């Protein structure tokens, strides 16, 4: 079977961030809970004129520019996102349109003319679905090239339990034969179950009730009948709309944290079993690193403890655990599991296999679909820093999308990986971002900011939203 995988990759993270300790202080949360407990340090925050399309376009622009990729040779651009900017027109179409304009002089007009583009949405797993699809497409043809983009903005309600895990960013990857960085063996462990642990519903409000509530703000009382009569006579664009219900889209999800955590574990554990049915692995020894989807930096290490115990049992290493923290009355003893998570033997496992992928998440926050791929970049960048002998080493990937689905897959590091990763100055770049205070962050969150905070010369950003008869709401972008 031919080798197929990631030949090159690039990323984009907004240049603004919130300091987590400052946010904790304002929210009256012990900073130790967020910094030491969850591994959070900074939270990437989009500027006034950034959205998932512009963020995706920036990572794709960098991928093409930094790796001398000819867009005319790319057959697919598949984008995974749960922060789409339109309910019909795919975000990928905005991205391709932007890049065709940017590269028109260099590659000619419509350099993506013969490229298939699409969005894939399954919460945080959408870009993994895009990767699997593109790998299969490349593998089943000759000399094919595809690009996978993961782009998202994780936004939660202010003062909610998800607020401090917010983040944003994008990763773009070139998929082809004989890749330079990592190849995938074509096996995918899968587990699915339709649940409501996290979702963004269409919220409906009766128009007459909105009018009644608006009247109350003006100190007036309007009955239901009076509201209906007023609406019948209205000739404004908003009030005279024929729909009786107003549909509101909100970026902030409805979620149940503990339920989602348990679902993450259940799906991941089931998907690991499914993967092992295809490729029996001794994960403790066969996987050099484990790359997780990270809703927050330490999520992977907290979710995988029970499975690690299974792996230790399979390797007949339980005595080493018992010698450190003693035997439990039951292997389901929650207090004993907590001791396991704090044990030196488990911490050594985390430090060796997991923590390299956590570093970037601590500095960025949740990137939804891009989280797992930023974890890969983080792990590879640290390997370069430590001059790690990574060639031919296997890396395990653990992805999860609420709703729910997990996918487990495996990659093998290729011989030219270091040459591709060395130029990626990830942590230097993250250190050069602009810190904003909590007031500015909250105004951005509430969309009360009406101008750009950081100019970012050379960055692609939203330039305007059209309001004409036939283009109302259409988004327009340009490179500054």
C-alpha positions as CSV (number, residue, x, y, z in Angstrom):
1,X,0.0,0.0,0.0
2,X,1.4,3.4,-1.0
3,X,2.3,5.9,1.7
4,X,-0.1,8.8,2.0
5,X,-0.1,11.5,4.6
6,X,0.9,15.1,5.6
7,X,3.7,16.5,3.4
8,X,3.6,20.0,4.8
9,X,1.5,22.1,7.2
10,X,1.0,25.6,8.5
11,X,-1.1,27.4,11.0
12,X,-2.7,30.7,11.9
13,X,-3.6,31.9,15.4
14,X,-5.2,35.4,16.0
15,X,-2.7,38.0,17.3
16,X,-4.8,38.9,20.4
17,X,-4.9,36.9,23.6
18,X,-6.3,37.1,27.1
19,X,-4.2,36.2,30.1
20,X,-5.9,33.3,32.0
21,X,-4.8,34.4,35.4
22,X,-6.3,37.9,34.8
23,X,-9.6,36.3,33.7
24,X,-9.6,34.0,36.7
25,X,-9.2,37.0,39.0
26,X,-12.1,38.9,37.4
27,X,-14.3,35.8,37.5
28,X,-13.3,35.1,41.1
29,X,-11.9,31.7,40.2
30,X,-8.7,30.4,41.9
31,X,-6.1,30.7,39.2
32,X,-4.5,27.4,40.3
33,X,-7.7,25.6,39.2
34,X,-7.2,26.9,35.6
35,X,-3.5,27.1,35.3
36,X,-2.3,24.0,37.2
37,X,-5.6,22.1,37.1
38,X,-6.4,22.5,33.4
39,X,-3.1,23.7,32.0
40,X,-4.4,27.0,30.8
41,X,-2.2,30.1,30.3
42,X,-3.5,32.2,27.4
43,X,-6.7,32.3,25.4
44,X,-6.5,33.3,21.7
45,X,-9.1,35.9,20.8
46,X,-10.2,36.9,17.3
47,X,-10.1,40.5,16.4
48,X,-13.1,42.5,15.3
49,X,-12.6,41.6,11.7
50,X,-11.7,37.9,12.0
51,X,-13.9,34.9,11.5
52,X,-13.4,31.2,10.7
53,X,-13.1,32.0,6.9
54,X,-10.4,34.6,7.3
55,X,-8.5,32.4,9.9
56,X,-8.6,29.5,7.5
57,X,-7.5,31.7,4.6
58,X,-4.5,32.8,6.5
59,X,-3.3,29.3,7.3
60,X,-3.9,28.2,3.7
61,X,-2.0,31.3,2.4
62,X,1.0,30.4,4.6
63,X,0.9,26.8,3.6
64,X,1.0,27.7,-0.1
65,X,3.5,30.5,0.2
66,X,5.9,28.7,2.6
67,X,5.9,25.4,0.7
68,X,5.8,26.6,-2.9
69,X,2.6,24.7,-3.6
70,X,1.0,25.3,-7.0
71,X,-2.8,25.7,-6.3
72,X,-3.5,24.5,-9.9
73,X,-2.2,21.0,-8.9
74,X,-4.4,20.7,-5.9
75,X,-7.5,18.6,-6.5
76,X,-9.3,19.0,-3.2
77,X,-9.7,21.6,-0.4
78,X,-11.7,20.0,2.3
79,X,-12.4,22.2,5.4
80,X,-13.5,21.0,8.8
81,X,-15.3,23.5,10.9
82,X,-18.1,24.0,13.4
83,X,-17.9,27.8,13.1
84,X,-19.2,28.1,9.5
85,X,-20.1,31.7,8.4
86,X,-23.1,30.7,6.2
87,X,-25.8,28.0,6.4
88,X,-25.5,27.2,2.7
89,X,-22.4,28.6,1.1
90,X,-19.5,26.6,2.4
91,X,-16.7,28.4,4.3
92,X,-14.3,26.7,2.0
93,X,-15.7,28.6,-1.0
94,X,-15.0,31.9,0.8
95,X,-11.4,30.7,1.5
96,X,-10.8,29.6,-2.1
97,X,-12.2,32.9,-3.5
98,X,-9.9,34.9,-1.2
99,X,-6.8,32.9,-2.2
100,X,-7.6,33.0,-5.9
101,X,-7.5,36.8,-5.7
102,X,-4.3,36.8,-3.6
103,X,-2.5,34.5,-6.0
104,X,-4.0,35.7,-9.3
105,X,-0.9,37.4,-10.5
106,X,1.4,34.5,-9.6
107,X,-0.7,31.6,-10.8
108,X,-3.3,33.2,-13.0
109,X,-7.0,33.9,-12.4
110,X,-9.0,31.1,-10.8
111,X,-6.1,29.0,-9.8
112,X,-8.4,26.6,-7.9
113,X,-10.8,26.3,-10.9
114,X,-10.7,22.5,-11.1
115,X,-10.5,21.9,-7.3
116,X,-13.3,20.2,-5.4
117,X,-14.1,22.1,-2.2
118,X,-16.5,21.2,0.7
119,X,-17.0,21.8,4.4
120,X,-17.3,18.9,6.8
121,X,-19.0,19.4,10.1
122,X,-19.0,17.0,13.1
123,X,-18.2,19.3,16.0
124,X,-14.5,19.0,16.8
125,X,-14.0,15.9,14.6
126,X,-14.9,17.5,11.2
127,X,-11.3,18.1,10.1
128,X,-10.3,14.5,11.0
129,X,-13.2,13.4,8.7
130,X,-11.7,15.7,6.0
131,X,-8.3,14.1,6.5
132,X,-9.6,10.6,6.3
133,X,-11.6,11.4,3.1
134,X,-8.6,13.2,1.4
135,X,-6.2,10.4,2.4
136,X,-8.5,7.8,0.8
137,X,-8.9,10.0,-2.4
138,X,-5.1,10.5,-2.7
139,X,-4.5,6.8,-2.1
140,X,-6.9,5.7,-4.8
141,X,-5.4,7.8,-7.6
142,X,-2.1,8.8,-9.0
143,X,-0.1,11.9,-8.1
144,X,-3.0,13.5,-6.4
145,X,-2.7,16.4,-4.0
146,X,-5.3,17.5,-1.5
147,X,-5.4,20.2,1.2
148,X,-7.2,19.8,4.5
149,X,-8.0,22.9,6.6
150,X,-9.2,22.9,10.2
151,X,-10.5,26.3,11.3
152,X,-12.6,27.3,14.2
153,X,-13.5,29.9,16.9
154,X,-14.4,28.4,20.2
155,X,-16.8,30.8,21.9
156,X,-18.8,30.3,25.1
157,X,-21.1,32.5,27.1
158,X,-19.4,35.0,29.4
159,X,-19.2,33.7,33.0
160,X,-20.0,30.1,31.9
161,X,-17.9,27.1,32.8
162,X,-16.6,26.9,29.2
163,X,-15.5,30.5,29.0
164,X,-11.9,30.0,30.1
165,X,-11.4,27.2,27.5
166,X,-12.1,29.5,24.5
167,X,-9.6,29.8,21.7
168,X,-9.3,30.2,18.0
169,X,-7.1,29.2,15.1
170,X,-6.5,27.2,11.9
171,X,-4.2,24.5,10.6
172,X,-3.8,23.7,6.9
173,X,-2.1,20.5,5.6
174,X,-1.0,19.3,2.2
175,X,-1.9,15.6,1.7
176,X,-0.1,13.6,-0.9
177,X,1.9,10.4,-1.7
178,X,5.3,9.9,-0.1
179,X,4.8,12.7,2.4
180,X,7.6,14.4,4.2
181,X,6.2,14.6,7.7
182,X,3.8,11.7,8.5
183,X,2.0,8.9,6.7
184,X,-1.2,7.2,7.8
185,X,-1.7,3.5,7.6
186,X,-5.3,3.7,6.4
187,X,-6.9,2.2,9.5
188,X,-9.5,4.2,11.5
189,X,-11.1,3.1,14.7
190,X,-14.6,4.6,15.0
191,X,-17.3,4.9,17.6
192,X,-20.5,6.9,17.2
193,X,-23.6,7.5,19.3
194,X,-26.1,10.3,18.7
195,X,-26.3,12.3,22.0
196,X,-26.8,16.0,23.1
197,X,-23.7,16.7,25.1
198,X,-22.8,19.8,23.1
199,X,-24.8,21.5,20.3
200,X,-25.7,24.8,18.7
201,X,-29.5,24.7,18.1
202,X,-31.6,27.0,16.0
203,X,-33.2,29.2,18.6
204,X,-36.7,30.5,17.8
205,X,-38.4,33.5,19.2
206,X,-42.1,34.5,18.5
207,X,-42.0,37.9,16.8
208,X,-45.0,39.2,18.8
209,X,-43.2,38.3,22.1
210,X,-40.2,40.2,21.0
211,X,-42.4,43.3,20.3
212,X,-44.0,42.9,23.8
213,X,-40.5,42.7,25.4
214,X,-39.3,45.7,23.4
215,X,-42.3,47.7,24.6
216,X,-41.5,46.9,28.2
217,X,-38.0,48.4,27.8
218,X,-39.8,51.6,26.8
219,X,-42.0,51.5,29.8
220,X,-45.1,50.5,27.8
221,X,-47.5,47.6,28.1
222,X,-48.6,45.9,24.8
223,X,-51.0,42.9,24.9
224,X,-50.6,39.9,22.6
225,X,-53.6,41.1,20.4
226,X,-52.2,44.6,20.2
227,X,-48.8,43.2,19.2
228,X,-50.4,41.1,16.4
229,X,-52.2,44.2,15.1
230,X,-49.1,46.3,15.1
231,X,-47.2,43.6,13.2
232,X,-49.9,43.4,10.6
233,X,-49.5,47.2,9.9
234,X,-45.7,47.3,10.1
235,X,-43.9,48.2,6.9
236,X,-40.3,48.0,8.2
237,X,-38.0,45.3,6.8
238,X,-37.6,43.6,10.2
239,X,-41.2,43.7,11.5
240,X,-43.0,43.1,8.3
241,X,-41.1,39.9,7.5
242,X,-43.7,37.1,6.8
243,X,-42.2,34.7,9.3
244,X,-44.0,34.5,12.6
245,X,-40.8,33.3,14.3
246,X,-37.5,34.9,14.4
247,X,-34.6,32.5,14.1
248,X,-31.4,33.4,15.9
249,X,-28.0,31.8,15.4
250,X,-25.6,31.9,18.3
251,X,-22.0,30.9,18.3
252,X,-22.2,29.9,22.0
253,X,-23.2,26.3,22.4
254,X,-25.5,24.6,24.8
255,X,-23.4,22.0,26.6
256,X,-23.2,19.8,29.7
257,X,-19.5,19.5,30.7
258,X,-19.5,16.4,32.8
259,X,-21.8,14.5,30.3
260,X,-19.5,15.5,27.5
261,X,-16.4,14.4,29.4
262,X,-18.0,11.0,30.0
263,X,-19.1,10.8,26.3
264,X,-15.5,11.6,25.3
265,X,-14.2,8.7,27.3
266,X,-16.8,6.2,26.2
267,X,-16.5,7.0,22.5
268,X,-12.6,7.1,22.6
269,X,-12.4,3.8,24.5
270,X,-14.8,2.1,22.1
271,X,-12.9,3.6,19.1
272,X,-9.6,2.3,20.5
273,X,-11.1,-1.2,20.7
274,X,-12.2,-0.8,17.1
275,X,-8.8,0.3,16.0
276,X,-7.1,-2.6,17.7
277,X,-9.4,-5.0,15.9
278,X,-7.7,-3.7,12.7
279,X,-4.1,-3.2,14.1
280,X,-3.3,-4.8,17.4
281,X,-1.1,-2.4,19.2
282,X,0.8,-2.3,22.5
283,X,0.1,1.4,22.9
284,X,2.5,1.9,25.8
285,X,5.5,0.8,23.7
286,X,4.3,1.2,20.1
287,X,3.1,4.8,20.2
288,X,5.9,7.3,20.7
289,X,3.5,10.2,21.3
290,X,-0.3,10.3,21.7
291,X,-2.0,13.3,20.1
292,X,-5.4,14.3,21.5
293,X,-8.2,16.6,20.6
294,X,-7.8,19.0,23.5
295,X,-10.8,21.1,24.7
296,X,-8.3,22.3,27.3
297,X,-4.6,21.5,27.6
298,X,-4.8,18.7,30.2
299,X,-8.0,17.1,29.0
300,X,-6.3,14.1,27.3
301,X,-4.3,13.2,30.4
302,X,-7.4,13.4,32.5
303,X,-9.6,11.4,30.2
304,X,-7.2,8.5,29.4
305,X,-6.3,7.4,33.0
306,X,-8.6,4.4,33.0
307,X,-7.5,3.2,29.7
308,X,-3.9,3.6,30.8
309,X,-4.6,1.2,33.6
310,X,-5.9,-1.3,31.1
311,X,-2.7,-0.9,29.1
312,X,-0.6,-1.4,32.3
313,X,-2.6,-4.5,33.1
314,X,-2.1,-5.9,29.6
315,X,1.7,-5.3,30.1
316,X,1.6,-6.9,33.6
317,X,2.9,-3.7,35.1
318,X,0.3,-3.3,37.8
319,X,2.7,-4.1,40.6
320,X,4.6,-0.9,39.9
321,X,1.4,1.0,40.6
322,X,0.5,-1.0,43.7
323,X,4.0,-0.4,45.1
324,X,3.6,3.3,44.8
325,X,-0.1,4.0,45.9
326,X,-1.3,0.6,47.2
327,X,-4.1,-1.7,46.1
328,X,-7.7,-0.5,45.8
329,X,-10.7,-2.3,47.1
330,X,-12.0,-2.1,43.5
331,X,-10.4,-0.9,40.2
332,X,-13.5,1.4,39.9
333,X,-12.6,3.2,43.1
334,X,-12.7,6.8,42.1
335,X,-10.5,8.0,45.0
336,X,-7.9,5.4,44.0
337,X,-8.1,6.5,40.3
338,X,-7.3,10.1,41.5
339,X,-4.2,8.8,43.3
340,X,-3.2,7.0,40.1
341,X,-3.5,10.3,38.1
342,X,-1.2,11.9,40.6
343,X,1.3,9.1,40.8
344,X,4.9,9.5,39.6
345,X,4.5,6.5,37.2
346,X,1.5,8.0,35.5
347,X,3.1,11.5,35.4
348,X,6.1,9.9,33.7
349,X,3.8,8.4,31.1
350,X,2.1,11.8,30.5
351,X,5.5,13.7,30.4
352,X,6.8,11.2,27.8
353,X,3.8,10.6,25.6
354,X,1.2,13.4,26.0
355,X,2.7,16.7,27.4
356,X,4.5,17.7,24.1
357,X,1.2,18.0,22.4
358,X,-0.3,20.1,25.3
359,X,2.1,23.0,25.1
360,X,0.4,24.9,22.3
361,X,-3.0,24.3,23.8
362,X,-1.9,26.0,27.0
363,X,-1.0,29.1,25.0
364,X,-4.1,29.1,22.6
365,X,-7.1,27.4,24.2
366,X,-9.6,25.2,22.4
367,X,-9.4,25.3,18.6
368,X,-12.2,22.8,18.1
369,X,-11.4,21.0,14.8
370,X,-7.9,22.4,14.7
371,X,-7.1,21.4,18.2
372,X,-5.8,17.9,17.4
373,X,-3.6,19.1,14.5
374,X,-2.1,21.9,16.6
375,X,-1.3,19.3,19.2
376,X,0.6,17.4,16.4
377,X,2.5,20.6,15.5
378,X,3.3,21.2,19.2
379,X,4.6,17.7,19.6
380,X,6.8,17.9,16.5
381,X,8.1,21.3,17.3
382,X,9.2,20.1,20.8
383,X,10.8,17.0,19.1
384,X,12.9,19.4,17.0
385,X,13.9,21.4,20.1
386,X,15.1,18.3,21.8
387,X,16.6,16.8,18.6
388,X,14.5,13.8,19.1
389,X,15.0,10.8,16.8
390,X,11.5,10.6,15.5
391,X,11.9,9.0,12.1
392,X,9.8,5.8,11.7
393,X,8.2,6.3,15.1
394,X,4.5,5.8,15.4
395,X,2.2,8.5,16.7
396,X,-1.4,7.7,17.9
397,X,-4.2,10.2,17.3
398,X,-7.3,10.4,19.5
399,X,-10.1,12.6,18.2
400,X,-13.6,13.3,19.5
401,X,-16.5,15.3,18.2
402,X,-19.5,16.0,20.4
403,X,-22.8,14.7,19.2
404,X,-20.9,12.2,19.3
405,X,-18.0,10.4,17.5
406,X,-14.5,9.4,18.1
407,X,-11.8,8.4,15.6
408,X,-8.5,6.7,16.4
409,X,-5.8,6.5,13.8
410,X,-2.0,6.1,13.6
411,X,0.8,7.9,11.7
412,X,4.4,7.0,11.1
413,X,6.9,9.9,11.1
414,X,8.8,10.2,7.8
415,X,12.5,10.8,7.2
416,X,12.2,14.5,6.1
417,X,9.9,15.5,9.0
418,X,12.6,17.7,10.7
419,X,13.3,19.8,7.6
420,X,9.6,20.6,7.3
421,X,9.1,21.4,11.0
422,X,12.3,23.4,11.8
423,X,11.0,26.6,10.1
424,X,7.9,26.6,12.2
425,X,8.6,29.0,14.9
426,X,5.4,28.2,16.8
427,X,6.2,29.3,20.3
428,X,8.2,32.4,19.3
429,X,5.2,33.4,17.3
430,X,2.8,32.8,20.1
431,X,5.0,34.9,22.4
432,X,4.7,37.9,20.1
433,X,0.9,38.3,20.3
434,X,-0.8,41.3,21.9
435,X,-2.4,41.0,25.3
436,X,-5.8,42.6,25.7
437,X,-7.5,43.5,29.0
438,X,-10.7,41.9,30.2
439,X,-12.8,44.9,29.3
440,X,-11.6,44.8,25.7
441,X,-12.1,41.1,25.5
442,X,-15.7,41.3,26.8
443,X,-16.5,44.0,24.3
444,X,-15.2,41.9,21.5
445,X,-17.2,38.9,22.8
446,X,-20.4,41.0,22.9
447,X,-19.6,42.5,19.4
448,X,-19.5,46.0,20.8
449,X,-16.2,46.7,19.1
450,X,-16.6,48.4,15.7
451,X,-13.0,48.7,14.6
452,X,-9.9,46.7,14.3
453,X,-7.7,46.4,17.4
454,X,-4.5,45.0,15.8
455,X,-3.8,46.0,12.2
456,X,-1.8,43.0,11.3
457,X,-0.2,44.1,8.0
458,X,-0.1,41.2,5.6
459,X,-3.0,39.4,7.2
460,X,-6.3,38.4,5.4
461,X,-9.3,39.8,7.2
462,X,-13.0,40.5,6.8
463,X,-13.3,43.8,4.9
464,X,-17.1,44.2,4.7
465,X,-20.5,42.5,4.8
466,X,-22.6,43.5,1.9
467,X,-26.1,44.9,2.3
468,X,-27.5,45.2,-1.2
469,X,-30.7,43.6,-2.5
470,X,-29.0,40.5,-3.9
471,X,-25.9,40.3,-1.7
472,X,-27.2,41.1,1.8
473,X,-25.0,39.3,4.3
474,X,-22.4,38.2,1.8
475,X,-18.9,38.4,3.3
476,X,-16.0,40.1,1.6
477,X,-12.3,39.6,2.5
478,X,-9.0,41.1,1.5
479,X,-5.3,40.8,2.3
480,X,-4.0,43.9,4.1
